[in-house]
Structures are given as structure tokens and as C-alpha cells.
């Protein structure tokens, strides 16, 4: 499903920058990757150029720091770290929680995603 959201954002903006996702590899290893994509024209043929890199260690370290900071402060927040969304069968985004909206780089759902 996350691939659907990647292509929806790509179609809306014409490019995607640092769209973070997870991939499952052999032996149940999950790695985190930001994907960037843009359209290029090579000798009259249109291509989609994508770049990515493994940021798993960095994301794990960031999460460990957040968990420790919450534990140290004794304050519990209800901020969701998980992006949740709902789409139509053709990939149109119907609903996205604040975490998902932020991951996609928008200020509010209605500002970009809700108008598609």
C-alpha cells in the first residue's frame, strides 16, 4: 500500500523527495530507505530517476533517543509515530493521520492530499 502513496504523491507533485519507507529483505531483515524520484528525458525517452540509501541505523538511533528522552522526562505524549492512511482502489488518498501528512511533507491533509 505504501507504494501506492508514493506514486500518488509523485503524480501530484511531479517528483518525490526523501519519501521514507521500509523494505523487507531476506531473513526478515527490515531496512528503512528514503526514496527520491524525478522525471528525466534522455534522447527523447522519458525515464523516472530514483535514488535511495539505507538509513536504518540512523532511524533506530533517533528512536532510541526519543524513547530515552520520554522516559527521562516522565512525560507521556500521544503523538503517533506511525503514519496511517486510507485510499481508494485507484490510489486516491481519502484520509491520512498527522504523522503520515508530515512524512509526505505537507502541513495539513487538506492543504494538498485532501484536494486530489
C-alpha positions as CSV (number, residue, x, y, z in Angstrom):
1,X,0.0,0.0,0.0
2,X,2.8,2.4,0.8
3,X,3.9,2.2,-2.9
4,X,0.5,3.5,-3.9
5,X,1.0,6.6,-1.8
6,X,4.5,7.1,-3.3
7,X,3.1,7.1,-6.8
8,X,0.1,9.3,-5.8
9,X,2.5,11.9,-4.4
10,X,4.7,11.6,-7.5
11,X,1.7,12.2,-9.8
12,X,0.6,15.2,-7.7
13,X,3.9,16.9,-7.4
14,X,5.9,15.6,-10.4
15,X,8.6,14.4,-8.1
16,X,9.2,12.9,-4.7
17,X,12.0,13.9,-2.3
18,X,13.1,11.6,0.6
19,X,9.9,9.6,0.9
20,X,10.7,7.2,3.8
21,X,9.6,3.6,3.5
22,X,10.6,0.2,4.8
23,X,11.7,-2.8,2.7
24,X,11.7,-6.4,3.9
25,X,14.7,-8.4,2.7
26,X,15.9,-12.0,3.2
27,X,15.8,-13.5,6.7
28,X,13.1,-11.0,7.7
29,X,15.5,-8.1,7.8
30,X,13.7,-4.7,7.5
31,X,15.7,-1.7,6.2
32,X,14.5,1.9,6.1
33,X,15.0,3.9,2.9
34,X,14.2,7.4,1.8
35,X,13.3,7.4,-1.9
36,X,13.6,10.4,-4.2
37,X,12.2,10.3,-7.8
38,X,12.1,12.7,-10.7
39,X,11.4,12.5,-14.4
40,X,14.3,12.9,-16.8
41,X,14.5,12.9,-20.6
42,X,17.3,11.1,-22.3
43,X,17.5,11.5,-26.0
44,X,13.7,11.9,-26.3
45,X,12.9,9.0,-24.0
46,X,11.2,9.9,-20.6
47,X,12.6,8.0,-17.6
48,X,12.0,8.1,-13.8
49,X,15.2,8.5,-12.0
50,X,15.2,7.3,-8.4
51,X,17.8,7.5,-5.6
52,X,17.8,5.8,-2.2
53,X,20.1,4.9,0.7
54,X,19.9,2.8,3.8
55,X,19.1,4.9,6.9
56,X,18.1,2.1,9.2
57,X,20.8,2.7,11.8
58,X,20.2,6.4,11.9
59,X,16.4,5.9,12.4
60,X,16.9,3.3,15.1
61,X,19.3,5.7,16.9
62,X,16.8,8.6,16.6
63,X,14.0,6.4,18.0
64,X,16.2,5.3,20.9
65,X,16.9,8.9,21.7
66,X,13.2,9.8,21.7
67,X,12.3,6.8,23.9
68,X,15.0,7.7,26.4
69,X,14.0,11.4,26.4
70,X,10.4,10.5,27.1
71,X,11.4,8.0,29.8
72,X,13.8,10.6,31.4
73,X,11.2,13.4,31.4
74,X,8.4,11.2,32.7
75,X,6.1,12.8,30.2
76,X,4.0,10.6,28.0
77,X,2.7,12.0,24.7
78,X,0.0,10.8,22.4
79,X,2.0,11.7,19.3
80,X,1.8,8.9,16.8
81,X,5.0,7.8,15.2
82,X,3.1,5.6,12.7
83,X,1.6,7.1,9.5
84,X,-1.9,5.8,8.8
85,X,-3.8,6.5,5.6
86,X,-6.8,5.2,3.6
87,X,-7.0,5.2,-0.2
88,X,-9.5,4.3,-3.0
89,X,-8.8,1.3,-5.2
90,X,-7.2,3.7,-7.8
91,X,-4.8,5.2,-5.2
92,X,-6.6,8.5,-4.3
93,X,-5.9,9.3,-0.7
94,X,-9.1,9.6,1.3
95,X,-7.6,10.1,4.8
96,X,-4.2,10.5,6.4
97,X,-3.3,11.0,10.1
98,X,-1.0,13.8,11.1
99,X,2.1,11.6,11.2
100,X,1.5,10.4,7.6
101,X,0.8,14.0,6.4
102,X,4.1,15.1,8.0
103,X,6.0,12.2,6.4
104,X,4.7,13.3,3.0
105,X,6.0,16.8,3.6
106,X,2.6,18.6,3.9
107,X,1.4,20.9,6.7
108,X,-2.2,19.6,6.7
109,X,-4.1,16.9,5.0
110,X,-6.5,19.4,3.3
111,X,-3.7,21.6,2.0
112,X,-2.6,19.0,-0.6
113,X,-3.8,15.5,-0.2
114,X,-7.4,16.3,0.5
115,X,-7.8,18.2,-2.8
116,X,-6.8,15.3,-5.1
